[in-house]
């Protein structure tokens, strides 16, 4: 009975983790460049159940194996899905998308960070920044100040008033799945070194949509919620049964 409580409770905790991730995905369905998160569950080790047979004279005999008993589940891994989102035309020259798996580099108070969100803007001094105000970096690790007509070609070369000015710093990573960590604010950091992308496939006047499918995520959220409610009822039933057993044992003479 206690094992049933623990198993159901572990399933509820797993359900809560899934619902948190799905809710965050849905909240960012309109965030450009957002990559949805996925929860992968894993089972606790199974318990081998045996029973002790008795001989005809009442003495203990050998153990007979009954089978395995599951002991619950937990979050095995939370990872991001790096599938590319759809490209949406905006006709805003400060909107820039990457048609491959690369990242823009921005400068933050904590050093270089990486982003797929190419919704850039110019501040009052003409500094090119992301939506959070972090300066966008060029290949020389310098900030980009624009004074005039702003254009970018497919290789990331920046032109101001028709003249080549600098080149955006666009980088890629050998293993995104196991090295990239989401920081929030459309920013990422990596535990490994990057390489500068020689063919970044830049699209000006476009943004990359989130790769979240709102309908699919809502269906999964409903499934997770119903599973949580079912496990909650199991915990309540186990608790009531346990209370009944304790009451009867306590009143037995």
C-alpha positions as CSV (number, residue, x, y, z in Angstrom):
1,X,0.0,0.0,0.0
2,X,2.8,2.4,0.9
3,X,4.6,1.4,-2.4
4,X,1.4,2.4,-4.2
5,X,1.5,5.9,-2.6
6,X,5.1,6.5,-3.5
7,X,4.6,5.3,-7.1
8,X,1.5,7.5,-7.6
9,X,3.2,10.5,-6.0
10,X,6.3,10.1,-8.2
11,X,4.0,10.1,-11.2
12,X,2.4,13.3,-10.0
13,X,5.7,15.0,-9.7
14,X,6.6,13.9,-13.2
15,X,3.3,15.3,-14.4
16,X,3.9,18.6,-12.7
17,X,7.3,18.9,-14.5
18,X,5.7,18.1,-17.8
19,X,2.9,20.6,-17.3
20,X,5.4,23.3,-16.4
21,X,7.4,22.7,-19.6
22,X,4.3,22.5,-21.8
23,X,2.9,25.7,-20.3
24,X,6.2,27.5,-20.9
25,X,6.2,26.3,-24.5
26,X,2.7,27.7,-25.0
27,X,3.7,31.0,-23.4
28,X,6.5,31.4,-26.0
29,X,4.5,30.3,-29.1
30,X,5.0,33.8,-30.5
31,X,8.6,34.3,-29.4
32,X,10.8,34.5,-32.5
33,X,13.5,31.8,-32.5
34,X,12.2,30.0,-29.5
35,X,13.0,26.3,-29.2
36,X,10.5,24.2,-27.3
37,X,11.5,22.0,-24.4
38,X,10.8,18.3,-24.0
39,X,10.6,16.2,-20.9
40,X,11.8,12.6,-21.1
41,X,10.7,10.4,-18.3
42,X,12.5,7.4,-16.9
43,X,11.4,4.6,-14.5
44,X,12.9,3.9,-11.1
45,X,14.5,0.5,-10.9
46,X,12.0,-2.4,-10.7
47,X,11.7,-4.3,-7.5
48,X,11.9,-8.1,-7.6
49,X,9.1,-9.7,-5.7
50,X,9.4,-13.2,-4.2
51,X,7.4,-15.3,-1.7
52,X,8.7,-17.8,0.9
53,X,7.0,-21.1,0.5
54,X,6.3,-23.3,3.5
55,X,6.8,-27.0,3.8
56,X,4.1,-29.4,4.9
57,X,5.6,-29.5,8.4
58,X,5.3,-25.7,8.6
59,X,9.0,-25.0,8.2
60,X,10.3,-22.4,5.8
61,X,11.0,-23.6,2.3
62,X,12.5,-22.0,-0.7
63,X,11.8,-18.6,-2.3
64,X,9.5,-18.5,-5.3
65,X,10.0,-15.6,-7.7
66,X,6.7,-13.8,-8.5
67,X,7.9,-11.1,-10.8
68,X,8.9,-7.4,-10.9
69,X,7.1,-4.5,-9.4
70,X,7.5,-0.9,-10.8
71,X,8.4,1.7,-8.2
72,X,7.5,4.9,-10.0
73,X,8.9,7.3,-12.6
74,X,10.8,10.6,-12.6
75,X,12.2,13.2,-15.0
76,X,15.1,11.5,-16.8
77,X,16.0,14.4,-19.0
78,X,14.7,17.9,-20.0
79,X,16.1,18.9,-23.4
80,X,15.3,21.4,-26.1
81,X,14.0,20.6,-29.6
82,X,16.3,22.5,-32.1
83,X,14.0,22.0,-35.1
84,X,14.0,25.1,-37.1
85,X,10.8,27.3,-37.1
86,X,9.1,28.7,-40.1
87,X,10.4,31.8,-41.7
88,X,8.0,34.8,-41.7
89,X,8.5,37.9,-43.8
90,X,8.1,41.2,-42.0
91,X,9.6,43.7,-44.4
92,X,11.5,45.3,-41.5
93,X,15.2,45.7,-42.4
94,X,16.2,45.2,-38.7
95,X,14.6,41.7,-38.7
96,X,17.1,39.1,-39.6
97,X,16.7,35.3,-39.6
98,X,19.1,32.4,-40.0
99,X,18.1,29.6,-42.3
100,X,20.5,27.1,-40.8
101,X,21.4,26.0,-37.3
102,X,23.7,29.0,-36.4
103,X,23.4,31.7,-33.8
104,X,23.9,35.5,-33.6
105,X,26.4,36.6,-30.9
106,X,25.4,39.4,-28.4
107,X,27.3,41.0,-25.6
108,X,25.9,40.8,-22.1
109,X,27.1,41.7,-18.6
110,X,28.1,38.1,-18.3
111,X,30.0,37.9,-21.6
112,X,29.1,36.5,-25.0
113,X,25.7,34.9,-25.3
114,X,23.9,33.4,-28.4
115,X,20.5,33.9,-29.8
116,X,18.2,32.8,-32.7
117,X,15.9,35.8,-32.2
118,X,16.9,38.2,-34.9
119,X,14.4,40.9,-34.0
120,X,17.0,43.6,-33.7
121,X,16.6,47.3,-33.0
122,X,18.6,50.5,-33.0
123,X,18.9,52.6,-29.8
124,X,19.2,56.3,-29.7
125,X,22.9,56.2,-30.7
126,X,22.4,53.9,-33.6
127,X,23.7,50.8,-31.7
128,X,22.3,47.5,-33.1
129,X,20.9,45.5,-30.2
130,X,18.5,42.6,-29.5
131,X,15.2,43.2,-27.9
132,X,16.7,43.2,-24.4
133,X,19.2,45.9,-25.3
134,X,22.3,43.6,-25.6
135,X,24.6,44.8,-28.4
136,X,24.9,42.6,-31.5
137,X,28.6,41.7,-32.2
138,X,30.5,41.7,-35.5
139,X,33.3,39.3,-36.5
140,X,35.9,41.6,-34.9
141,X,34.0,41.4,-31.5
142,X,33.0,45.0,-31.9
143,X,29.6,46.6,-31.4
144,X,27.7,47.7,-34.5
145,X,26.7,51.3,-34.8
146,X,24.5,52.1,-37.8
147,X,24.1,55.6,-39.3
148,X,22.1,55.4,-42.4
149,X,20.4,52.7,-44.6
150,X,21.0,49.2,-43.1
151,X,21.3,46.1,-45.3
152,X,22.6,42.6,-44.7
153,X,23.4,40.0,-47.4
154,X,23.1,36.2,-47.2
155,X,26.7,36.0,-45.8
156,X,26.0,38.4,-43.0
157,X,27.9,41.3,-44.5
158,X,26.5,44.6,-43.2
159,X,26.1,47.5,-45.7
160,X,25.4,51.0,-44.5
161,X,24.3,53.5,-47.2
162,X,25.3,50.9,-49.9
163,X,28.8,50.5,-48.7
164,X,30.2,47.4,-46.9
165,X,30.6,48.2,-43.2
166,X,31.2,45.1,-41.3
167,X,30.1,41.4,-40.9
168,X,27.8,40.0,-38.3
169,X,29.3,37.4,-36.0
170,X,27.4,34.2,-36.6
171,X,28.5,31.0,-35.0
172,X,27.6,27.3,-34.9
173,X,28.1,24.4,-32.5
174,X,29.0,20.8,-33.2
175,X,26.5,19.4,-30.7
176,X,23.6,21.7,-29.8
177,X,21.6,19.1,-27.9
178,X,24.1,18.3,-25.2
179,X,26.0,21.6,-24.9
180,X,23.5,24.4,-25.2
181,X,21.7,25.8,-22.1
182,X,18.7,28.1,-22.3
183,X,19.0,31.2,-20.2
184,X,15.8,33.0,-20.9
185,X,15.2,36.2,-22.9
186,X,16.0,34.2,-26.1
187,X,19.6,33.8,-25.0
188,X,21.7,30.6,-24.8
189,X,25.1,29.7,-23.5
190,X,27.3,26.8,-24.4
191,X,29.7,24.5,-22.6
192,X,31.9,24.1,-25.7
193,X,33.6,26.3,-28.1
194,X,31.9,27.6,-31.3
195,X,33.1,28.0,-34.8
196,X,32.3,31.0,-37.0
197,X,29.9,30.0,-39.7
198,X,31.3,30.6,-43.2
199,X,27.9,30.2,-44.8
200,X,25.3,31.5,-42.4
201,X,22.4,31.8,-44.8
202,X,21.1,35.2,-43.5
203,X,17.6,36.4,-44.5
204,X,16.9,40.1,-44.0
205,X,13.3,41.2,-43.6
206,X,12.5,37.8,-42.0
207,X,12.1,36.4,-38.5
208,X,12.1,32.7,-37.5
209,X,8.9,31.7,-35.8
210,X,8.9,29.6,-32.6
211,X,8.9,25.8,-33.4
212,X,6.1,25.3,-30.9
213,X,2.9,23.9,-32.4
214,X,0.2,25.4,-30.2
215,X,-2.4,22.6,-31.0
216,X,0.0,19.8,-30.3
217,X,1.3,21.4,-27.1
218,X,-2.3,22.0,-25.8
219,X,-3.2,18.4,-26.5
220,X,-0.2,17.2,-24.5
221,X,-1.0,19.6,-21.7
222,X,-4.5,18.2,-21.5
223,X,-3.1,14.7,-21.4
224,X,-0.6,15.6,-18.7
225,X,-3.4,17.3,-16.6
226,X,-5.7,14.3,-16.8
227,X,-2.9,11.9,-15.9
228,X,-2.1,14.0,-12.9
229,X,-5.7,14.0,-11.8
230,X,-5.9,10.2,-12.2
231,X,-2.8,9.8,-10.0
232,X,-4.2,12.2,-7.5
233,X,-7.3,10.1,-7.1
234,X,-5.1,7.0,-6.7
235,X,-3.2,8.7,-3.9
236,X,-6.5,9.7,-2.2
237,X,-7.8,6.1,-2.5
238,X,-4.6,4.7,-1.1
239,X,-4.7,7.2,1.8
240,X,-8.3,6.3,2.6
241,X,-7.5,2.6,2.6
242,X,-4.5,3.1,4.8
243,X,-6.6,5.1,7.2
244,X,-9.2,2.3,7.4
245,X,-6.5,-0.3,8.0
246,X,-4.9,1.8,10.8
247,X,-8.3,2.4,12.4
248,X,-9.2,-1.3,12.4
249,X,-5.9,-2.4,13.7
250,X,-6.1,0.3,16.4
251,X,-9.5,-0.8,17.6
252,X,-8.8,-4.6,17.4
253,X,-8.6,-6.4,20.7
